[in-house]
Amino acid sequence: MDSGSTIRVAAVQMEPMLGQVGRNLGRIVAGLEHAASEGARLAVFPECALSGYGFESREDGYAHAVAVDGPEVAAIAEVAGRTGCGCVFGFLEKDGEKLYNACALVGPVGVVGTYRKIHLPYLGIDMHVDPGDRPLAVHEINGLRIGVQICYDGSFPEASRVLALLGADLIALPTNWPTSAECAAEHMIPTRAMENTVYAMAVNRVGVESGFRFIGASSIADPPGNVMARAGDSSETTLFADIDPEKARTKRLVRVPGRHEINRIADRRPAFYGPLVEPNDR
């Protein structure tokens, strides 16, 4: 539970069922209630937790997409309001004719923000959705400043750096990592945490869907890059960690006063980074 300045967060590693929105909604609600009962003030669920991921066409994905102002999101918001535990969960968002791989950020007072995946791999529903069209942003839930990415986004360190510059205490990365993503699962989260002096968490799914096995290995890391909690590769489970936002907000790290001090934000040299924002050629 919260202790002094710490905030308990939960990573809910689960197995969504493809196209079974009602069933998945029930599992998210149960996971959120369990996290809250253990003192969590924020629970994070996998990418496409509400819908599943491995749809073969845009039409199939759209048929299982929901609107942000629809009853499914409202049901999760009701639990967040009742328990006081915020929630980040992945879903397929329909907005008119548009279809996005998205996450909703829900606090005790309702939806505080959404995120639409901006980097799309050639895999699953990401072959058929529209690219995210909104700027990266940080939202606050229960005193915690949260930046969200989705799965493949984590492979682009520039995006994590932007969230850190916007003031994120925690970067949450709901994922659907299949086999061959083991390197990302082991190294990405502690690396993104360390290089931005923030907390970071990946929340992956488990199980087999559309011929792919998903590898679990959800994790939470602290600002120095130490892994605070890590899940196995095959079972549904919930990880907990007590995090202190002030440790993410203190960017100047004094290791030996006057002799060894670093600040990975203030010590940047943006004038040398021009190629990062040049359009690519493909």
C-alpha positions as CSV (number, residue, x, y, z in Angstrom):
1,M,0.0,0.0,0.0
2,D,1.0,3.7,-0.2
3,S,3.7,4.3,2.3
4,G,4.7,7.9,2.8
5,S,5.5,9.3,-0.6
6,T,5.3,5.9,-2.4
7,I,2.5,4.8,-4.8
8,R,1.8,1.1,-5.4
9,V,1.4,0.1,-9.0
10,A,0.3,-3.2,-10.5
11,A,1.2,-4.9,-13.8
12,V,-1.6,-7.3,-14.7
13,Q,-0.2,-10.0,-17.0
14,M,-3.3,-11.8,-18.5
15,E,-4.4,-13.8,-21.5
16,P,-7.0,-11.9,-23.5
17,M,-9.3,-14.0,-25.8
18,L,-9.5,-12.9,-29.4
19,G,-12.8,-11.2,-30.1
20,Q,-14.3,-11.9,-26.7
21,V,-14.8,-8.4,-25.6
22,G,-17.3,-9.2,-22.8
23,R,-15.2,-11.9,-21.4
24,N,-12.0,-9.8,-21.5
25,L,-13.9,-6.9,-19.9
26,G,-14.8,-9.1,-17.0
27,R,-11.2,-10.1,-16.6
28,I,-10.0,-6.5,-16.6
29,V,-12.6,-5.6,-14.0
30,A,-11.5,-8.5,-11.8
31,G,-7.8,-7.6,-12.2
32,L,-8.5,-4.0,-11.4
33,E,-10.4,-4.9,-8.3
34,H,-7.7,-7.4,-7.2
35,A,-5.0,-4.7,-7.7
36,A,-7.0,-2.2,-5.7
37,S,-7.5,-4.8,-2.9
38,E,-3.7,-5.0,-2.6
39,G,-3.3,-1.3,-2.3
40,A,-2.5,-0.4,-5.9
41,R,-3.4,3.1,-7.1
42,L,-2.7,2.3,-10.7
43,A,-3.1,-1.0,-12.6
44,V,-1.8,-1.5,-16.1
45,F,-3.0,-4.2,-18.5
46,P,-1.6,-5.5,-21.8
47,E,-2.0,-4.2,-25.3
48,C,-5.4,-5.0,-26.8
49,A,-6.4,-6.5,-23.5
50,L,-10.1,-5.8,-24.3
51,S,-10.2,-7.2,-27.8
52,G,-7.3,-9.5,-28.5
53,Y,-4.7,-8.7,-31.1
54,G,-4.4,-11.3,-33.9
55,F,-7.2,-10.2,-36.2
56,E,-6.7,-11.1,-39.9
57,S,-8.4,-8.0,-41.4
58,R,-9.4,-4.5,-40.6
59,E,-13.1,-5.5,-40.8
60,D,-12.6,-8.2,-38.1
61,G,-10.7,-5.8,-35.9
62,Y,-13.3,-3.0,-36.4
63,A,-16.1,-5.4,-35.4
64,H,-14.5,-5.8,-32.0
65,A,-13.5,-2.2,-31.5
66,V,-15.2,0.1,-29.0
67,A,-15.5,3.9,-28.7
68,V,-13.9,5.7,-25.8
69,D,-17.3,7.0,-24.7
70,G,-18.9,3.5,-25.0
71,P,-20.2,1.2,-22.2
72,E,-17.0,-0.9,-22.0
73,V,-14.7,2.0,-21.0
74,A,-17.5,3.3,-18.7
75,A,-17.6,0.0,-16.9
76,I,-13.9,0.1,-16.2
77,A,-14.2,3.8,-15.1
78,E,-16.9,2.8,-12.7
79,V,-14.6,0.3,-11.0
80,A,-11.7,2.9,-10.9
81,G,-14.1,5.4,-9.3
82,R,-15.4,2.8,-6.8
83,T,-11.9,1.5,-5.8
84,G,-9.8,4.6,-6.2
85,C,-7.4,2.6,-8.4
86,G,-6.6,4.1,-11.8
87,C,-6.2,1.9,-14.9
88,V,-4.4,1.8,-18.2
89,F,-5.6,-0.8,-20.6
90,G,-5.3,-1.6,-24.3
91,F,-8.2,-1.8,-26.7
92,L,-9.1,-1.3,-30.3
93,E,-10.6,2.2,-30.6
94,K,-13.2,3.0,-33.3
95,D,-13.6,6.7,-34.1
96,G,-16.0,7.1,-37.0
97,E,-14.4,5.0,-39.8
98,K,-11.0,5.2,-38.2
99,L,-9.5,2.2,-36.3
100,Y,-6.6,2.6,-33.8
101,N,-4.6,0.3,-31.5
102,A,-5.1,2.4,-28.4
103,C,-4.9,2.7,-24.6
104,A,-7.2,4.4,-22.3
105,L,-6.0,6.1,-19.1
106,V,-8.8,5.9,-16.5
107,G,-8.7,7.6,-13.1
108,P,-11.1,7.7,-10.2
109,V,-12.9,10.6,-11.9
110,G,-13.2,9.0,-15.3
111,V,-11.1,8.9,-18.5
112,V,-8.2,11.3,-18.3
113,G,-6.6,10.5,-21.6
114,T,-6.1,8.1,-24.5
115,Y,-3.1,7.1,-26.5
116,R,-3.0,5.8,-30.1
117,K,0.0,3.6,-31.1
118,I,2.3,5.6,-33.5
119,H,4.8,2.9,-34.5
120,L,3.1,0.0,-36.3
121,P,4.9,-3.3,-36.9
122,Y,3.9,-5.7,-39.6
123,L,2.0,-8.1,-37.3
124,G,-1.5,-8.8,-36.2
125,I,-4.1,-6.0,-36.1
126,D,-1.2,-3.5,-36.5
127,M,-1.2,-4.4,-40.2
128,H,-4.7,-3.0,-40.5
129,V,-5.1,0.0,-38.1
130,D,-4.6,3.7,-38.7
131,P,-1.3,5.2,-37.3
132,G,-1.7,7.2,-34.1
133,D,-2.4,10.8,-34.9
134,R,-2.0,12.6,-31.5
135,P,1.1,14.1,-29.8
136,L,2.8,12.2,-27.0
137,A,1.4,13.4,-23.7
138,V,1.6,12.8,-20.0
139,H,-1.5,12.4,-17.8
140,E,-1.8,12.4,-14.0
141,I,-3.6,9.7,-12.0
142,N,-3.5,9.6,-8.2
143,G,-0.5,11.9,-8.1
144,L,1.5,9.9,-10.6
145,R,2.5,11.4,-13.9
146,I,2.1,8.7,-16.6
147,G,3.3,8.5,-20.1
148,V,2.0,5.6,-22.3
149,Q,3.4,3.8,-25.3
150,I,2.3,0.6,-26.9
151,C,4.6,-2.4,-27.6
152,Y,6.6,-1.6,-30.7
153,D,6.7,2.1,-29.6
154,G,9.2,1.0,-27.0
155,S,11.8,0.2,-29.6
156,F,12.1,3.9,-30.5
157,P,14.0,5.6,-27.6
158,E,13.2,9.1,-28.9
159,A,9.5,8.6,-27.8
160,S,10.4,7.7,-24.3
161,R,12.7,10.7,-24.1
162,V,9.9,12.9,-25.1
163,L,7.7,11.5,-22.3
164,A,10.5,12.1,-19.8
165,L,10.9,15.7,-21.1
166,L,7.1,16.2,-20.6
167,G,7.5,15.2,-17.0
168,A,6.5,11.5,-16.8
169,D,7.3,9.7,-13.5
170,L,6.3,6.4,-15.1
171,I,6.4,5.2,-18.7
172,A,3.9,2.4,-19.1
173,L,4.3,0.0,-22.1
174,P,1.4,-2.4,-22.6
175,T,2.6,-5.0,-25.0
176,N,1.9,-8.2,-27.0
177,W,5.4,-9.5,-27.3
178,P,5.5,-12.9,-29.1
179,T,8.5,-15.3,-29.3
180,S,11.5,-13.5,-30.8
181,A,10.9,-10.5,-28.5
182,E,12.9,-12.0,-25.6
183,C,15.7,-9.4,-25.9
184,A,13.1,-6.5,-25.6
185,A,11.4,-8.2,-22.7
186,E,14.7,-8.5,-20.8
187,H,16.5,-5.3,-21.6
188,M,14.1,-2.6,-22.9
189,I,12.4,-1.6,-19.6
190,P,15.5,-1.3,-17.4
191,T,17.2,0.6,-20.2
192,R,14.4,3.1,-20.8
193,A,14.1,3.6,-17.0
194,M,17.9,4.2,-16.6
195,E,18.4,6.5,-19.6
196,N,15.5,8.7,-18.7
197,T,15.7,8.5,-14.8
198,V,12.0,7.4,-14.7
199,Y,10.1,4.3,-13.6
200,A,9.2,2.0,-16.5
201,M,6.9,-1.0,-16.8
202,A,6.1,-3.4,-19.6
203,V,2.8,-5.4,-19.2
204,N,2.7,-8.3,-21.6
205,R,0.2,-11.0,-22.3
206,V,0.5,-14.8,-22.2
207,G,-1.1,-17.6,-24.2
208,V,-1.4,-18.5,-27.9
209,E,-3.4,-16.5,-30.4
210,S,-3.6,-16.7,-34.2
211,G,-0.6,-19.0,-34.3
212,F,1.6,-16.8,-32.1
213,R,2.8,-17.6,-28.5
214,F,3.1,-14.6,-26.3
215,I,6.0,-14.6,-23.8
216,G,4.8,-12.8,-20.7
217,A,7.9,-11.5,-18.9
218,S,6.2,-8.3,-17.7
219,S,8.5,-6.2,-15.6
220,I,8.8,-3.0,-13.6
221,A,12.1,-1.0,-13.2
222,D,13.2,1.9,-11.1
223,P,15.0,5.1,-12.2
224,P,18.5,3.6,-11.8
225,G,17.4,0.7,-14.1
226,N,17.0,-2.0,-11.4
227,V,14.3,-4.5,-12.1
228,M,11.9,-4.3,-9.2
229,A,9.6,-7.2,-10.3
230,R,9.5,-9.6,-13.2
231,A,6.9,-12.2,-14.2
232,G,7.4,-15.6,-15.8
233,D,6.6,-16.5,-19.4
234,S,3.5,-18.5,-19.3
235,S,1.2,-17.7,-16.4
236,E,-1.3,-15.0,-15.6
237,T,-0.1,-13.0,-12.6
238,T,0.0,-9.5,-11.1
239,L,3.2,-7.8,-10.3
240,F,3.3,-5.0,-7.6
241,A,5.9,-2.3,-6.9
242,D,5.9,0.7,-4.6
243,I,7.3,3.7,-6.5
244,D,8.4,7.1,-5.3
245,P,7.6,9.8,-7.9
246,E,10.2,12.1,-6.4
247,K,13.0,9.7,-7.4
248,A,11.8,10.1,-11.0
249,R,11.6,13.9,-10.7
250,T,15.2,14.2,-9.3
251,K,17.2,14.1,-12.5
252,R,20.5,15.2,-11.0
253,L,22.2,12.1,-9.6
254,V,25.0,12.9,-7.1
255,R,27.1,9.8,-6.8
256,V,30.2,11.4,-5.3
257,P,29.5,15.1,-4.4
258,G,31.7,17.4,-6.5
259,R,33.3,14.5,-8.3
260,H,30.7,12.3,-9.9
261,E,27.3,13.9,-10.8
262,I,25.2,13.3,-13.9
263,N,21.9,14.6,-15.3
264,R,20.7,12.7,-18.4
265,I,18.2,15.5,-19.1
266,A,20.2,18.6,-18.5
267,D,23.4,17.1,-20.1
268,R,21.7,16.6,-23.5
269,R,23.1,18.3,-26.6
270,P,20.1,18.7,-28.9
271,A,22.0,20.7,-31.5
272,F,23.7,17.5,-32.5
273,Y,20.6,15.4,-32.8
274,G,19.2,16.9,-36.0
275,P,19.2,13.6,-38.0
276,L,16.7,12.1,-35.5
277,V,13.9,14.4,-36.8
278,E,14.7,14.2,-40.5
279,P,12.1,12.4,-42.5
280,N,13.1,8.8,-43.5
281,D,13.4,7.9,-47.2
282,R,11.1,4.8,-47.3
